[in-house]
Amino acid sequence: MTERSEPPVTAVSSPEIVPEPPAPRLAEPAEAPARLVSTWNIANALTIVRLVIVPVFTVFLFMEGEGWRFAALGVFLIASLTDQLDGWLARRYGLITDFGKIADPIADKALIGAALVSLSLLGEMPWWVTIVIISREAGVTLLRFIVIRHGVIPASYGGKVKTVLQIVAIALYILPQAPDVLRWLSMGLALAVTVGTGVDYVVRAVRLRQVARRARAE
């Protein structure tokens, strides 16, 4: 019985594996240029208008007669409204500028200060209230300029609440024959928030200065 021979095994060479070429690298999109905001925009224009209105309000307040007192109240409320409007426009349309961050609080302080001093001169507002509020406002403004080389301290939410409370309290003092109890309650609340936010600004200024010093040391 003859043995069957196995057919010879032919080696099959594996196809050569060619590495795939690397995928082309997409060019990274260029960064969009920073949007430049002009200082001369509608929000800052309203801030300047509020500064211009202050002398008009003061003159009306010193005129005799209930009609002039209501006119002063109307001008005061219109000027106060521009404060809320210019802030909304600046945030809504991206019109926030360093000029606005500085000028807006100054315009607020000019309006509030003129009202307080005028009412105290007329004998309708205690001088100690005027001194406390104006000292706080002047101190915060001075603090802003002291630390401006380290950065700008924008108005805080508490500062906005303080301004609204001051406006309401002053409006009640301007309004003829407003109840004294309501005047004192509103002014007492405004004083408490005024002092509290003043302390907050001092803390923020100290922190800003510390951060700036650490950045220079690194």
C-alpha positions in Angstrom: 0.0 0.0 0.0 1.6 3.1 -1.2 1.5 6.3 1.0 -0.3 9.3 -0.3 2.0 12.3 -0.4 0.6 15.5 0.9 0.6 18.4 -1.6 3.3 20.8 -1.0 2.3 23.8 1.1 2.9 27.1 -0.6 3.7 30.0 1.7 1.4 32.9 1.1 3.0 36.2 1.7 0.8 38.7 3.7 0.1 41.9 1.8 2.2 44.9 2.8 0.5 47.1 5.3 0.8 50.7 4.2 0.1 53.2 7.0 -2.6 55.7 6.3 -1.5 59.3 5.8 -2.2 61.6 8.7 -5.4 63.5 8.4 -4.8 67.1 7.4 -4.9 69.4 10.4 -7.5 72.0 10.3 -6.4 75.5 10.8 -7.5 76.9 14.1 -10.0 79.7 13.8 -8.6 83.0 14.4 -9.7 84.7 17.5 -12.3 87.4 17.0 -11.0 90.9 17.6 -12.1 92.4 20.9 -15.1 94.7 20.4 -14.2 98.3 21.0 -16.9 100.3 22.9 -16.9 104.0 22.3 -17.0 106.2 25.3 -19.5 108.4 23.5 -22.5 106.0 23.7 -26.1 106.5 24.8 -25.5 105.1 28.3 -22.7 107.6 29.0 -24.8 110.4 27.4 -27.6 109.7 29.9 -25.1 109.9 32.7 -23.9 113.3 31.6 -27.5 114.5 31.2 -28.1 113.5 34.8 -25.1 115.7 35.9 -26.6 118.6 33.9 -30.0 118.2 35.5 -28.6 118.5 39.1 -28.4 122.4 39.1 -32.0 122.6 37.6 -33.3 120.4 40.4 -31.5 122.5 43.0 -33.0 125.7 41.8 -36.5 124.3 41.7 -36.2 123.0 45.3 -35.3 126.5 46.6 -38.2 128.1 44.9 -41.2 128.9 47.1 -44.6 127.3 46.5 -45.9 123.8 46.4 -45.9 123.8 42.6 -42.2 124.4 42.5 -41.8 121.6 45.1 -43.6 119.2 42.8 -41.5 120.4 39.9 -38.4 119.6 41.9 -39.7 116.2 42.7 -40.4 115.5 39.0 -36.9 116.6 37.9 -35.4 114.5 40.8 -37.3 111.4 39.7 -36.5 111.9 36.0 -32.8 112.2 36.9 -33.1 109.1 39.1 -34.8 107.2 36.2 -31.8 107.9 33.9 -29.6 106.1 36.5 -31.6 102.9 36.1 -31.9 103.4 32.3 -28.3 104.0 31.5 -27.2 101.0 33.6 -29.7 98.8 31.7 -28.6 100.0 28.3 -25.0 99.5 29.2 -25.6 95.9 30.2 -28.1 95.1 27.5 -26.0 96.4 24.5 -22.5 95.9 25.9 -21.8 99.6 26.3 -19.9 99.2 29.6 -16.8 101.5 29.6 -14.3 102.5 32.3 -15.7 106.1 31.9 -19.2 104.8 32.7 -18.0 102.8 35.7 -16.5 106.0 37.2 -18.9 108.7 35.9 -22.2 106.8 36.8 -21.5 106.7 40.5 -20.3 110.3 40.5 -23.5 111.4 38.8 -25.5 109.5 41.4 -23.6 111.1 44.3 -24.0 114.6 42.8 -27.8 114.2 42.6 -28.1 112.7 46.1 -25.6 115.1 47.6 -27.4 118.1 46.1 -30.7 116.9 47.4 -29.5 116.2 50.9 -27.6 119.5 51.3 -30.5 121.5 49.9 -33.0 119.8 52.2 -30.7 120.4 55.2 -30.2 124.1 54.3 -34.0 124.4 54.1 -34.2 122.9 57.6 -36.1 119.8 56.5 -33.3 117.2 56.8 -31.1 116.7 59.9 -27.5 117.7 59.1 -26.1 114.5 60.7 -28.0 112.4 58.1 -26.5 114.5 55.3 -23.0 114.3 56.8 -23.1 110.5 57.2 -24.4 109.8 53.7 -22.1 112.4 51.9 -19.0 111.2 53.9 -19.7 107.6 52.9 -20.2 108.6 49.2 -17.1 110.8 49.1 -15.1 108.1 50.9 -16.1 105.5 48.3 -15.3 107.8 45.4 -11.9 108.7 46.8 -11.3 104.9 47.4 -12.0 104.2 43.7 -9.4 106.8 42.6 -6.8 105.5 45.1 -7.0 101.9 43.7 -7.7 102.8 40.1 -4.1 101.9 39.1 -4.9 98.3 40.4 -8.3 98.1 38.7 -11.8 99.6 38.6 -14.3 98.8 41.3 -17.6 98.6 39.6 -20.9 99.5 41.4 -22.1 96.5 43.3 -25.7 95.2 43.6 -25.8 96.4 47.1 -24.7 99.9 45.9 -27.6 99.9 43.5 -30.1 98.9 46.3 -28.6 101.7 48.4 -29.2 104.3 45.7 -32.8 103.2 45.2 -33.5 103.4 48.9 -31.9 106.9 49.1 -34.0 108.0 46.2 -37.2 106.8 47.8 -36.3 108.4 51.1 -35.3 111.8 49.6 -38.4 111.8 47.3 -40.6 111.4 50.5 -38.8 114.4 52.0 -39.3 116.5 48.8 -43.0 115.5 48.6 -45.1 118.0 50.4 -47.0 116.8 53.5 -45.6 113.3 53.4 -46.0 111.4 56.7 -43.0 112.0 59.0 -43.0 108.3 60.2 -42.7 107.1 56.6 -39.9 109.6 55.9 -37.9 108.4 59.0 -38.5 104.7 58.3 -37.3 105.0 54.7 -34.3 107.1 55.6 -33.3 104.8 58.4 -33.3 101.8 56.1 -31.3 103.9 53.5 -28.7 104.9 56.1 -28.2 101.2 57.3 -27.6 100.0 53.7 -25.5 103.0 52.9 -23.1 102.3 55.8 -23.1 98.6 55.2 -22.2 98.9 51.5 -19.5 101.4 52.4 -17.8 98.8 54.5 -18.1 96.3 51.6 -16.4 98.7 49.2 -13.5 99.1 51.7 -13.1 95.3 51.8 -13.2 95.0 48.0 -10.6 97.7 47.6 -8.2 96.0 50.0 -8.7 92.6 48.2 -8.1 94.3 44.8 -4.9 95.8 46.1 -3.7 92.5 47.5 -4.4 90.7 44.2 -2.5 93.4 42.3 0.5 93.1 44.6 0.6 89.3 44.3 0.4 89.6 40.5 3.4 91.9 40.4 5.4 89.6 42.7 4.9 86.6 40.5 
